[in-house]
Amino acid sequence: MDSSPILMVSSAFLPTGSLIESLIHISHEVSSVDSKLPLLQARNVAKLTRKIKLLSSLFEDIRELNGPLPPSSILCLNELYTVIRKAKVLIQECKDGSCLWNVLQSEFMSKQFHVLVKEMGMALDILPLSLINITPDVREQVELLHKQIKRVDAFLDPVEFQRREEILKLMSNNNENKYKNKRISDSKKQIEKIMCGIGLKNHADYEEEILKLEGEARKQAGTGGLIVVSNINNLISLVSYSKSMIFGDAKYDEKIISKLDHEAVVKRSASLSRDFDPSPSTSQSIILHIPDEFRCPISLDLMKDPVIVASGHTYDRSPITQWINSGHHTCPKSGQKLIHMALIPNYALKCLIRQWREENNIPLTSEMRSSSEERSTSKRKEMENSVDHISASKAAIDSVKLTAEFLVGKLATGSPDTQRQAAYQLRLLAKTGMINRRLISEAGAIPFLVTLLSSHDPQIQENAVTALLNLSIFDNNKVLIMAAGAIDNIIDILQSGKTMEAKENAAAAIFSLSMIDDCKITIGARPRAIPALVGLLREGTSVGKRDAATALFNLAIYNANKANVVIAGAVPLLIELLMDDTAGITDDALAVLALLSGNLEGLEEIKKNRTMVPLLVDLLRFGSAKGKENAVTLLLGLCKNGGEELTRRLILHPHSIPSLQKVISDGSLKARRRGEALLKLLNRLCFQSSHSSSQNSSQNSSHNSLERQYEPSK
């Protein structure tokens, strides 16, 4: 057993008046949900809030005693804060999200609750209760809670499962009968009972549910897959029909709804992002009348350059850049961990904002800019003065440095159990900011973590690769990790890691490291790297497939790697993922395919799949802005090099030309240019075919005339 003295850190490392207060505040916020549980996931919400309520007693005890704490307790409290914040977001989603969509997602959401409880248990694993001066009652409560968490299983409410089956049956009947132009066979009373069971009781509830579903459709476009968006649109159709049948709503009169086919409903939802109807505003009240959809969630100003982060949420470029540069790697709105830090321009929203400003005669005046700057400054000060769990003050930096050195010492000389705990604590410490990542590397952690990558202990291996992933977010550390010879060990874990999470984080580490151009070359030159990523693309979880796709995209930016990605068999898998609604990585898969289409072998492989043309046309119609851009890029490459047969198939598709025209009018600059080039190519082929047909007709006519001229008389 390791007998090294326990390191006590200064109170500057633990901001007693901030972290503990934040934990108490957020715990009380979540616990208060007990008074009014959501209709869906009520049991899971109640169980989770009870656990958080028990933890709030621990936090209050720590506040009252106000003594120094060991490093592992501080890291544990930070991790518990993250878990409770995630719990708050998930519970809010259960309360405020679409009832119908949440019913269909009941199994997935139940698993999310289970994951949060397990994360809470992992945080409590490193809580040294024996070293914290708390009351015996609270100590006993926390120990009991820890034991309960170890035994807990995921819970799926059978009542919600039954409701899910009823909704799926209604959706199926609704679609079948709509195509046949018949009435839904279920009686009004039965539909009303089912809808009432999930919380839709009056006209306003139905209106609100439609708005929530429309919002979910926008959120899922490009990430959830075409089938998911189609399912949501089916739900919108079902709610609209049910509302008209139960309340006799003229807007959705039964005669009109019965004539709506499925395609029309999908088209309606696909155009939602263009259907804003902001009220007119005067020059004196510009700020007050900006639609909420056009405001940045951080600065609350009208967005000038909207960008999408990895979680799917949109922010103005400047505020989200400041957020990321300050060391955060979570989505400010959802609290979700960002799997990459790329900011993708939201061209569709930018176009809408521009149109709205033109329609309302609102230029970007100096008055508007000054007001925006004033609020941005205020928001920035608020962020700077907000709760920061590990302060950037000199005293705190010294404490982090001391803690990092202490933990590195444990990595170097400790027993396997000690190394496991030290690696986990470094993993947590590396999550909290750029300064921490720099200090950990300066303490000499990277070489020891690289050594632990080859450990036979699954948890040591997982903690080591995840700690290196977190450290690699700091650019200087990328070079140090590569120089320490980590890449071969990371590929080993990617190929045959002890846990799936270790494999996923190995893929994410390769993505992070390959942000540097030289690393793209080095990693791509490893013969096992790309096949291992393709293997994860085939066999991984949804998270693993996304990590693998983003890593392959980064590597394929370097031309020499494209052929290796194709040879490894990535193309058929990526095409499968375009149609897989459970994977949720439509845009990621499409982006890699668009990149590979610039390679001759890649283009030939893509051409082999006969479903590509209709699939890409569907993505042109219903995909995200980025998805449409990549879809038109792929179609242009296929038509240029795919011969007349493929181009004719595109021309004959009934939705290809209207979809292209829509992209040319509404798409991004890149999408418009490529759409115009593709349309010219299709027009040229049509002209050549028409000209060739007329020539053949003329030749046949001349030939017949000559035959009659020289025909012998009878």
C-alpha positions in Angstrom: 0.0 0.0 0.0 1.3 3.5 -0.9 2.3 5.3 2.3 3.1 8.7 0.7 1.8 11.7 2.6 -1.5 13.2 1.5 -1.1 16.5 -0.3 -3.2 19.3 1.1 -3.6 22.3 -1.2 -4.3 25.9 -0.4 -7.8 27.3 -0.3 -7.0 29.2 -3.5 -7.3 25.9 -5.3 -10.8 25.3 -3.8 -12.8 28.5 -4.1 -15.0 27.7 -1.1 -17.3 30.7 -1.9 -17.7 29.7 -5.5 -17.5 25.9 -6.3 -19.3 24.8 -3.2 -21.9 27.5 -3.5 -22.4 26.6 -7.1 -22.9 22.9 -6.2 -25.4 23.8 -3.5 -27.3 26.1 -5.8 -27.5 23.7 -8.8 -28.4 20.8 -6.4 -31.3 22.7 -5.0 -32.4 23.7 -8.5 -32.5 20.1 -9.6 -34.0 18.8 -6.3 -36.8 21.3 -6.5 -38.1 19.3 -9.6 -39.4 16.8 -7.1 -42.4 19.1 -6.4 -43.5 18.9 -10.0 -42.2 15.9 -11.9 -42.5 15.7 -15.7 -45.1 13.4 -17.2 -42.4 11.4 -19.0 -39.5 9.7 -17.3 -41.0 10.5 -14.0 -39.5 7.5 -12.1 -36.0 8.2 -13.5 -36.2 11.9 -12.7 -37.4 11.2 -9.2 -34.6 8.7 -8.5 -31.9 11.0 -9.9 -33.2 14.1 -7.9 -33.2 12.0 -4.7 -29.6 11.1 -5.2 -28.6 14.8 -5.9 -30.6 15.9 -2.8 -28.5 13.5 -0.7 -25.3 14.9 -2.2 -26.5 18.5 -1.3 -26.2 17.5 2.3 -22.5 16.7 1.7 -21.9 20.1 0.0 -23.6 22.0 2.8 -21.5 20.2 5.4 -18.3 21.1 3.5 -19.4 24.7 3.3 -20.0 24.9 7.0 -16.6 23.3 7.9 -14.7 25.4 5.3 -11.5 23.4 5.8 -8.7 22.5 3.3 -9.4 19.5 1.0 -7.1 17.0 -0.8 -6.7 17.3 -4.6 -8.9 14.2 -5.4 -11.9 15.7 -3.5 -11.6 18.9 -5.5 -11.5 17.0 -8.7 -14.4 14.9 -7.6 -16.5 18.0 -6.7 -15.7 19.5 -10.1 -16.8 16.2 -11.8 -20.0 16.1 -9.6 -20.8 19.7 -10.7 -20.5 18.6 -14.4 -22.8 15.5 -13.8 -25.4 17.6 -11.9 -25.4 20.2 -14.7 -26.0 17.4 -17.3 -28.8 16.1 -15.1 -30.4 19.5 -15.0 -30.3 19.7 -18.9 -31.7 16.2 -19.3 -34.5 16.8 -16.8 -35.3 20.1 -18.5 -35.5 18.3 -21.8 -38.0 15.8 -20.3 -40.1 18.8 -19.1 -39.9 21.1 -22.0 -39.3 18.8 -25.0 -41.8 17.4 -27.4 -44.0 14.8 -25.6 -44.3 12.6 -28.7 -40.6 12.6 -29.6 -39.7 11.9 -26.0 -42.1 8.9 -25.9 -40.4 7.5 -29.1 -37.0 8.2 -27.5 -38.0 6.7 -24.1 -35.4 3.8 -24.2 -32.6 6.2 -25.3 -33.5 8.7 -22.6 -33.6 6.0 -19.9 -30.1 5.0 -20.9 -29.0 8.6 -20.6 -30.3 8.7 -17.0 -28.4 5.5 -16.3 -25.2 6.9 -17.8 -25.4 10.0 -15.5 -25.9 7.8 -12.4 -22.8 5.8 -13.4 -20.8 9.0 -13.9 -21.8 10.1 -10.5 -20.5 6.8 -9.1 -17.2 7.2 -10.9 -16.8 10.7 -9.4 -17.5 9.2 -5.9 -14.9 6.5 -6.5 -12.2 9.1 -6.0 -13.9 11.0 -3.1 -11.6 10.4 0.0 -14.4 10.6 2.6 -12.0 9.5 5.4 -10.0 12.7 4.8 -12.9 15.1 4.8 -14.1 16.5 8.1 -17.9 15.9 7.8 -20.6 14.7 10.2 -21.0 10.9 10.6 -24.6 11.0 9.4 -23.6 12.7 6.1 -20.7 10.3 5.7 -22.9 7.3 6.1 -25.5 8.7 3.7 -22.8 9.3 1.0 -21.3 5.8 1.5 -24.7 4.2 1.2 -25.5 6.2 -1.9 -22.2 5.1 -3.4 -23.0 1.4 -2.8 -26.5 1.9 -4.3 -25.1 3.5 -7.4 -22.8 0.5 -7.9 -25.9 -1.8 -8.0 -28.3 0.3 -10.0 -29.6 -0.8 -13.4 -31.3 1.1 -16.2 -35.0 1.5 -15.8 -37.5 1.6 -18.7 -41.1 2.4 -17.6 -43.4 -0.3 -19.0 -46.2 2.3 -19.2 -44.0 4.6 -21.4 -43.0 1.5 -23.5 -46.7 0.8 -24.1 -47.4 4.4 -25.1 -44.5 4.2 -27.5 -46.0 1.2 -29.2 -49.4 2.9 -29.4 -47.9 6.0 -31.0 -45.9 3.9 -33.5 -49.1 2.1 -34.5 -50.9 5.4 -34.9 -48.1 6.7 -37.1 -48.2 3.6 -39.3 -52.0 3.8 -39.7 -51.8 7.5 -40.4 -49.2 7.0 -43.2 -50.9 4.0 -44.8 -54.3 5.6 -44.9 -53.0 8.9 -46.1 -51.5 7.3 -49.1 -54.7 5.5 -49.8 -56.7 8.7 -49.3 -58.7 7.0 -46.5 -59.6 8.0 -42.9 -57.6 6.7 -39.9 -59.3 3.6 -38.7 -58.9 4.6 -35.0 -61.8 6.3 -33.4 -61.7 9.9 -32.2 -62.1 8.7 -28.7 -59.1 6.3 -28.9 -56.8 8.9 -30.4 -57.9 11.5 -27.8 -57.1 8.9 -25.0 -53.6 8.2 -26.3 -52.8 11.9 -26.8 -54.2 12.7 -23.3 -52.0 10.0 -21.9 -48.8 11.9 -23.0 -50.1 15.3 -21.9 -51.9 16.7 -24.9 -55.3 17.7 -23.4 -56.4 21.0 -25.0 -56.0 23.0 -28.2 -53.0 25.0 -26.9 -51.2 21.8 -26.0 -51.5 20.5 -29.6 -50.3 23.9 -31.0 -47.3 23.8 -28.6 -46.5 20.2 -29.5 -46.4 21.0 -33.2 -44.0 23.9 -32.5 -41.7 21.7 -30.4 -41.7 19.0 -33.1 -40.8 21.5 -35.8 -37.9 22.7 -33.6 -36.8 19.1 -33.2 -36.9 18.6 -37.0 -34.6 21.6 -37.5 -32.2 20.3 -34.8 -32.1 16.8 -36.3 -31.5 18.0 -39.9 -28.0 16.8 -40.9 -27.3 14.9 -37.7 -30.2 12.6 -37.1 -30.4 11.2 -40.7 -33.2 11.4 -43.2 -35.3 8.7 -41.5 -35.3 10.5 -38.2 -36.4 13.8 -39.8 -39.1 11.9 -41.8 -40.3 10.3 -38.5 -40.6 13.7 -36.9 -42.5 15.0 -39.9 -44.9 12.0 -39.6 -45.5 13.0 -36.0 -46.2 16.6 -37.0 -48.8 15.2 -39.5 -50.3 13.0 -36.9 -50.7 15.8 -34.3 -52.1 18.1 -36.9 -54.7 15.5 -38.0 -55.6 14.6 -34.4 -56.0 18.2 -33.5 -58.3 18.8 -36.5 -60.4 15.7 -35.7 -60.7 16.4 -31.9 -61.2 20.2 -32.1 -62.4 20.7 -35.6 -59.6 23.2 -36.4 -60.3 24.9 -39.7 -56.6 25.4 -40.4 -56.1 21.6 -40.5 -59.5 20.6 -41.8 -59.9 16.9 -42.2 -60.6 17.1 -45.9 -57.3 19.0 -46.5 -55.3 16.7 -44.3 -56.6 13.6 -45.9 -55.2 14.9 -49.3 -51.8 15.6 -47.9 -49.3 12.9 -48.9 -46.3 12.1 -46.9 -44.0 13.9 -49.3 -45.8 17.2 -48.8 -45.5 16.9 -45.0 -41.8 16.3 -45.3 -41.4 19.2 -47.6 -43.3 21.5 -45.2 -40.9 20.6 -42.4 -37.8 20.8 -44.5 -38.6 24.4 -45.2 -39.3 25.4 -41.6 -36.0 27.2 -41.3 -37.1 29.6 -44.0 -40.6 30.2 -42.5 -39.8 32.8 -39.8 -42.3 35.7 -39.8 -40.7 38.3 -37.5 -42.9 41.2 -36.7 -41.9 44.6 -38.2 -39.7 46.7 -36.1 -38.9 50.3 -36.0 -35.4 51.8 -35.9 -36.0 52.8 -32.3 -36.7 49.2 -31.2 -34.3 47.2 -33.2 -33.0 45.2 -30.3 -36.4 44.5 -28.8 -37.8 43.0 -32.0 -35.0 40.8 -33.0 -36.5 37.2 -33.3 -35.1 34.9 -30.7 -33.9 32.5 -33.4 -31.5 35.2 -34.7 -30.0 36.1 -31.3 -26.7 34.5 -30.1 -27.5 32.5 -26.9 -24.3 33.9 -25.4 -24.4 37.6 -26.2 -28.1 37.8 -26.9 -27.3 40.1 -29.9 -28.3 39.7 -33.5 -25.9 37.2 -35.0 -23.4 38.6 -37.6 -21.6 35.4 -38.4 -23.6 32.4 -37.1 -21.6 29.1 -36.7 -22.6 25.6 -35.6 -20.6 23.8 -32.9 -20.2 20.0 -32.6 -23.3 19.8 -30.4 -25.5 21.2 -33.2 -26.3 24.5 -31.6 -25.6 27.8 -33.3 -23.8 30.8 -31.9 -22.3 34.0 -33.2 -18.6 33.4 -34.1 -17.0 36.0 -31.8 -18.7 35.0 -28.5 -18.3 31.2 -29.0 -14.6 31.7 -30.0 -14.0 33.6 -26.8 -15.8 30.8 -24.9 -13.6 28.1 -26.5 -10.4 30.1 -26.2 -11.0 30.5 -22.5 -10.6 26.8 -22.1 -14.2 25.5 -22.2 -14.9 22.5 -24.4 -18.6 22.1 -23.7 -21.6 23.6 -25.5 -22.8 26.6 -23.4 -26.4 25.9 -24.1 -26.6 22.1 -23.5 -23.5 21.5 -21.4 -22.7 18.6 -23.9 -19.0 17.8 -24.4 -17.8 19.1 -27.8 -16.1 16.2 -29.7 -14.3 18.8 -31.8 -13.7 22.5 -31.7 -14.5 23.2 -35.4 -16.9 26.1 -36.1 -19.1 25.3 -39.1 -20.7 28.4 -40.8 -24.5 28.3 -40.7 -25.1 29.7 -44.1 -28.9 29.0 -44.1 -29.4 31.1 -40.9 -27.0 33.8 -42.1 -29.1 34.1 -45.3 -32.3 34.3 -43.2 -30.9 37.0 -41.0 -29.8 39.0 -44.1 -33.2 38.7 -45.6 -34.9 39.7 -42.4 -32.7 42.8 -42.1 -33.5 43.8 -45.8 -37.2 43.2 -45.3 -37.3 45.3 -42.2 -34.9 47.9 -43.5 -32.4 47.3 -40.7 -28.8 48.1 -41.6 -26.0 47.3 -39.2 -25.8 50.9 -38.0 -23.2 52.3 -35.6 -26.0 52.7 -33.0 -26.8 49.0 -33.2 -23.1 48.1 -33.1 -22.4 50.2 -30.1 -25.4 48.7 -28.3 -24.2 45.3 -29.2 -20.7 46.1 -28.1 -22.0 47.4 -24.8 -23.9 44.3 -24.0 -21.1 42.1 -25.3 -18.7 43.8 -22.9 -21.2 43.4 -20.1 -21.6 39.7 -20.9 -17.8 39.3 -21.1 -17.4 40.8 -17.7 -20.1 38.6 -16.3 -18.4 35.6 -17.7 -15.1 36.7 -16.3 -16.7 37.2 -12.8 -18.8 34.1 -13.0 -18.0 30.9 -11.0 -14.7 29.5 -12.2 -14.0 26.3 -10.4 -10.2 26.6 -10.8 -9.3 30.2 -10.8 -6.6 31.6 -13.1 -5.1 33.6 -10.3 -1.4 33.1 -9.5 -2.2 31.3 -6.2 -4.5 28.9 -8.1 -2.0 28.3 -10.8 0.6 27.4 -8.2 -1.9 25.0 -6.6 -2.7 23.3 -9.9 1.1 23.0 -10.6 1.7 21.5 -7.2 -1.2 19.0 -7.7 0.0 18.1 -11.2 3.5 17.4 -9.9 2.1 15.3 -7.1 -0.1 13.2 -9.5 2.8 12.7 -11.9 4.9 11.5 -9.0 2.2 8.9 -8.4 2.2 7.9 -12.0 6.0 7.4 -11.9 6.3 5.4 -8.6 2.9 4.3 -7.4 1.3 0.8 -7.4 -1.1 -0.1 -10.2 -4.1 1.1 -8.0 -2.3 4.4 -7.3 -1.5 4.8 -11.0 -5.2 4.2 -11.9 -6.4 6.8 -9.5 -3.7 9.3 -10.5 -4.4 8.9 -14.3 -8.1 9.4 -13.6 -7.5 12.6 -11.6 -5.2 13.9 -14.3 -7.9 13.1 -16.8 -10.3 15.2 -14.8 -7.8 18.0 -14.2 -7.0 18.2 -18.0 -10.8 18.9 -18.7 -10.9 22.2 -16.9 -8.9 24.6 -19.1 -5.9 25.5 -21.2 -3.8 26.6 -18.3 -4.2 23.2 -16.6 -3.3 21.4 -19.8 -0.1 23.4 -20.0 0.8 22.9 -16.4 0.2 19.2 -16.5 2.5 18.8 -19.5 5.1 21.0 -17.9 5.0 18.7 -14.8 6.1 15.8 -17.1 2.9 13.9 -17.3 2.9 13.1 -21.0 5.7 10.5 -21.1 4.3 8.6 -18.1 0.8 8.6 -19.6 2.2 7.3 -22.9 3.8 4.4 -21.0 0.4 3.6 -19.4 -1.2 3.2 -22.8 0.2 -0.3 -23.0 -1.1 -1.3 -19.6 -3.2 -4.5 -19.3 -5.5 -2.8 -16.8 -8.6 -1.6 -18.8 -9.2 1.4 -16.5 -5.6 2.5 -16.5 -5.5 2.3 -20.3 -8.8 4.2 -20.7 -7.8 6.9 -18.2 -4.4 7.4 -19.9 -5.7 7.7 -23.4 -8.5 10.1 -22.3 -6.0 12.2 -20.3 -3.9 12.5 -23.5 -6.9 13.4 -25.5 -7.8 16.2 -23.1 -4.2 17.4 -23.0 -4.0 17.4 -26.8 -6.6 20.2 -27.0 -3.7 22.5 -26.1 -1.8 22.8 -29.4 1.7 22.8 -27.9 0.9 19.4 -26.3 0.1 17.9 -29.7 3.7 18.2 -30.6 4.9 16.8 -27.2 2.5 13.8 -27.5 3.7 12.9 -30.9 7.4 13.4 -29.9 6.8 11.0 -26.9 5.9 8.3 -29.4 2.3 8.0 -28.4 0.8 7.5 -31.8 1.6 3.7 -32.2 0.2 3.0 -28.7 -2.9 5.1 -29.5 -3.4 3.0 -32.7 -3.0 -0.2 -30.7 -5.8 0.9 -28.4 -8.0 2.0 -31.3 -7.5 -1.5 -32.8 -7.8 -3.7 -29.7 -8.4 -1.5 -26.7 -9.8 -3.0 -23.5 -13.0 -0.9 -23.5 -15.1 0.7 -26.2 -14.7 4.1 -24.5 -10.9 3.7 -24.7 -11.2 3.0 -28.5 -13.5 6.0 -29.0 -11.2 8.3 -27.1 -8.2 6.9 -29.1 -10.1 7.9 -32.3 -10.9 11.3 -30.9 -7.2 11.7 -29.9 -6.2 11.0 -33.5 -8.7 13.6 -34.7 -7.2 16.2 -32.3 -3.6 15.4 -33.1 -4.2 15.4 -36.9 -5.3 19.1 -36.7 -1.6 19.8 -37.3 -0.6 19.2 -40.9 2.6 17.4 -40.2 0.7 15.0 -37.9 -1.7 14.1 -40.8 1.3 12.9 -42.8 2.8 11.0 -39.8 -0.4 9.3 -38.7 -1.5 8.5 -42.3 1.9 6.8 -42.9 1.2 4.3 -40.1 -0.2 1.3 -42.0 -2.6 0.3 -39.2 -4.1 3.8 -38.4 -6.6 4.2 -41.2 -7.8 0.6 -41.2 -8.3 0.8 -37.4 -10.5 3.9 -37.8 -12.5 2.2 -40.5 -12.9 -0.8 -38.1 -14.4 1.6 -35.5 -16.6 3.1 -38.2 -18.0 -0.4 -38.8 -18.3 -1.8 -35.3 -18.3 1.2 -32.9 -21.2 2.9 -31.0 -22.7 6.1 -32.4 -20.1 8.1 -30.6 -17.3 5.9 -31.8 -18.5 6.1 -35.4 -18.6 9.9 -35.2 -15.1 10.0 -33.7 -13.9 7.7 -36.5 -15.6 9.7 -39.3 -14.2 13.1 -38.0 -10.7 11.6 -37.7 -10.9 10.1 -41.2 -12.0 13.5 -42.5 -9.0 15.2 -41.0 -6.6 12.6 -42.3 -8.1 12.7 -45.8 -7.5 16.4 -46.2 -3.9 15.3 -47.0 -4.2 13.9 -50.6 -1.9 11.0 -50.1 -4.2 9.6 -47.4 -7.4 9.6 -49.5 -6.4 6.4 -51.4 -5.6 4.6 -48.2 -9.0 5.5 -46.8 -10.7 4.1 -49.9 -8.5 0.9 -49.9 -9.4 0.4 -46.2 -13.1 0.0 -47.3 -14.5 3.3 -45.8 -16.7 4.2 -48.8 -19.5 1.5 -48.5 -19.6 2.1 -44.7 -20.0 5.8 -45.1 -22.8 5.3 -47.6 -24.5 3.0 -45.2 -24.2 5.6 -42.4 -26.0 8.2 -44.7 -29.1 5.9 -44.4 -28.6 4.9 -40.8 -31.0 7.0 -38.6 -29.6 5.5 -35.4 -25.9 6.6 -36.1 -26.8 10.3 -36.3 -23.7 11.3 -38.3 -25.2 12.1 -41.8 -23.2 15.3 -42.2 -20.0 13.8 -41.0 -20.2 10.8 -43.4 -21.2 13.0 -46.3 -18.3 15.4 -45.7 -15.8 12.5 -45.8 -17.4 11.1 -49.0 -17.3 14.6 -50.6 -13.6 14.8 -49.7 -12.9 11.3 -51.1 -14.7 12.2 -54.4 -11.7 14.3 -55.2 -9.7 11.1 -55.6 -10.1 8.9 -58.6 -10.3 5.6 -56.7 -12.7 7.2 -54.2 -15.0 8.4 -57.0 -15.0 4.9 -58.7 -15.9 3.3 -55.4 -18.8 5.8 -54.8 -20.1 5.2 -58.4 -20.6 1.5 -57.7 -23.5 2.2 -55.4 -26.6 2.7 -57.5 -28.6 4.3 -54.5 -26.3 7.3 -54.4 -28.2 9.5 -56.9 -31.6 9.2 -55.2 -30.0 9.4 -51.7 -28.0 12.6 -52.6 -31.2 14.2 -54.1 -33.0 13.5 -50.9 -30.1 15.2 -49.0 -30.4 18.2 -51.4 -34.0 18.5 -50.4 -34.0 17.8 -46.7 -30.4 18.0 -45.5 -28.7 20.7 -43.4 -27.0 23.7 -45.2 -23.6 21.9 -45.0 -25.2 18.6 -46.1 -26.6 20.2 -49.2 -23.2 21.7 -50.0 -21.5 18.3 -49.8 -24.4 16.6 -51.7 -24.1 18.9 -54.6 -20.3 18.6 -54.6 -20.6 14.8 -54.8 -23.2 14.9 -57.5 -21.0 17.3 -59.6 -18.1 14.9 -59.3 -20.1 11.9 -60.1 -21.7 13.5 -63.2 -18.4 14.9 -64.5 -16.6 11.5 -64.2 -19.5 9.0 -64.1 -20.5 9.0 -67.7 -23.9 9.7 -69.4 -25.7 6.8 -67.8 -25.3 8.2 -64.3 -26.1 11.8 -65.5 -29.3 10.6 -67.2 -30.4 8.9 -64.0 -30.0 12.3 -62.2 -32.0 14.1 -64.9 -34.8 11.5 -64.8 -35.2 11.9 -61.0 -38.3 14.0 -60.6 -36.9 16.1 -57.7 -33.4 16.7 -58.9 -33.8 19.9 -61.0 -36.2 21.7 -58.5 -33.8 20.8 -55.6 -30.8 22.1 -57.5 -32.6 25.3 -58.3 -33.5 25.7 -54.6 -29.8 25.3 -53.6 -28.8 27.8 -56.3 -31.2 30.4 -54.9 -30.8 29.7 -51.1 -27.6 27.8 -50.6 -24.1 28.9 -49.5 -21.8 30.6 -52.0 -19.9 27.3 -52.5 -23.1 25.3 -52.9 -24.6 27.9 -55.4 -21.4 27.8 -57.6 -21.4 24.0 -57.7 -25.1 23.8 -58.2 -24.8 26.2 -61.2 -22.0 24.1 -62.7 -24.0 20.9 -62.2 -27.1 22.5 -63.8 -25.1 23.6 -66.8 -23.7 20.1 -67.2 -27.2 18.6 -67.2 -28.5 21.2 -69.7 -25.5 20.4 -72.0 -26.3 16.7 -71.9 -30.0 17.4 -72.6 -29.0 19.6 -75.6 -26.6 17.0 -77.0 -29.2 14.3 -76.6 -31.8 16.4 -78.4 -29.4 17.4 -81.2 -28.3 13.8 -81.7 -31.9 12.6 -81.9 -32.8 15.2 -84.5 -29.7 14.2 -86.6 -30.7 10.6 -86.5 -34.2 11.4 -87.5 -32.9 13.4 -90.5 -30.6 10.7 -91.6 -33.4 8.1 -91.4 -35.6 10.3 -93.5 -32.9 10.7 -96.2 -32.2 7.0 -96.3 -35.9 6.2 -96.8 -36.1 8.8 -99.6 -33.2 7.2 -101.4 -34.7 3.7 -101.1 -37.9 4.9 -102.7 -35.9 6.6 -105.5 -34.0 3.5 -106.5 -36.9 1.0 -105.9 -37.4 -1.0 -109.1 -40.8 -0.6 -110.8 -43.3 -3.5 -110.6 
